[in-house]
Amino acid sequence: MYIKSIPADFKPIERHDGIFQEKVHDFFRAKVCGRLQKPVICPQCKAVFDHGRWRWGEAPVVSVQQVCPACYRISKNYPAGFVTLAGSKFLAKRDEIMHLVEKHEQQERLEHPLQRIMLVEPRIDSVLVTTTDILLARGIGEAMHQAYQGKLEYHYHSAENLLRVRWRY
């Protein structure tokens, strides 16, 4: 059997399926979590960091209190995701669509404590939703597109680990 060797100048193909690979780790996660060794509980939201991930649940008896990355982002007012919802049909169904946004966030937050909506800012012709995580911002955009179609755009800024999602309906 002949096995072809991989050339030295081989570069993997970039993804074009809408899934964003973090090229730089999230500064806020690195700053807040560092290399946590002991179980940690967030004094603000009561999320628990144990075995390498944040989760909801009971904290181990011996645990350290430290603010989680989501609460830290909220306190510093530094979102990771910006979702703009706009369009004439959106304005006509604003309440219904915003209910879907809130429902999507609640479902994600049950499994992923760091995925939260920071602020919902109504504007004259749109609504801006800021999130603590780029995955939640992307998920909100995809949920809107799946439910109502419309036009969905992503703009990922890798240097700042920031995602801007724009959905027009």
Residue pairs with C-beta under 8 A, 6 or more apart in sequence:
15 21
18 138
18 142
18 154
20 134
20 138
20 154
20 156
20 163
22 158
22 161
23 158
24 158
24 159
24 161
25 161
26 69
26 80
26 161
27 161
28 69
28 72
28 73
28 76
28 78
28 80
29 69
29 114
31 69
31 72
32 66
32 67
32 68
32 69
32 72
33 49
33 69
36 49
36 66
38 62
38 63
38 64
39 48
39 49
39 50
39 59
39 60
39 62
39 63
39 64
40 48
40 49
40 50
40 63
40 64
40 65
40 66
40 68
41 47
41 48
41 49
41 59
41 63
41 64
41 65
41 66
42 48
42 49
42 65
42 66
42 67
42 68
42 71
43 65
43 66
43 67
44 67
44 68
44 71
45 68
45 70
45 71
45 113
46 56
46 59
47 54
47 55
47 56
47 68
47 70
47 113
47 114
48 54
48 55
48 56
48 57
48 58
48 59
48 60
48 63
49 55
49 66
49 68
50 59
50 60
50 63
54 68
54 69
54 112
54 113
54 114
55 113
56 110
56 113
67 75
68 113
68 114
69 114
69 132
70 113
70 114
70 115
70 116
70 132
70 133
73 79
73 80
73 118
73 132
74 116
74 118
74 132
77 118
79 118
79 119
79 130
79 131
79 132
79 162
80 131
80 132
80 133
80 134
80 137
80 161
80 162
80 163
81 130
81 131
81 132
81 133
81 134
81 136
81 137
81 138
81 162
81 163
81 164
81 165
82 128
82 129
82 130
82 131
82 137
82 162
82 163
82 164
82 165
83 101
83 128
83 129
83 130
83 131
83 137
83 140
83 141
83 165
83 166
83 167
84 126
84 127
84 128
84 129
84 164
84 165
84 166
84 167
85 97
85 98
85 101
85 126
85 127
85 128
85 129
85 144
85 167
85 169
86 125
86 126
86 127
86 166
86 167
86 168
86 169
87 150
87 167
87 168
87 169
89 148
89 150
89 169
90 97
90 126
90 127
90 150
90 167
90 168
90 169
91 125
93 148
93 169
94 127
97 144
97 148
97 169
98 120
98 127
100 143
100 144
100 147
101 117
101 120
101 129
101 140
101 143
101 144
102 117
104 139
104 140
104 143
105 115
105 116
105 117
105 131
105 136
105 140
108 115
108 135
108 136
108 139
109 115
109 116
112 133
112 135
112 136
114 132
114 133
115 131
115 132
115 133
115 135
115 136
115 139
116 131
116 132
116 133
116 136
117 129
117 130
117 131
117 132
117 136
118 130
118 131
118 132
119 128
119 129
119 130
120 127
120 128
120 129
121 127
121 128
121 129
121 130
129 137
129 140
131 137
131 140
134 156
134 161
134 162
134 163
137 163
137 164
137 165
138 154
138 163
138 165
140 165
141 152
141 154
141 165
141 166
141 167
142 152
144 150
144 152
144 167
144 169
145 152
145 167
148 169
149 169
150 167
150 168
150 169
151 166
151 167
151 168
151 169
152 165
152 166
152 167
153 165
153 166
153 167
154 163
154 164
154 165
155 163
155 164
155 165
155 166
156 162
156 163
156 164
157 163
157 164
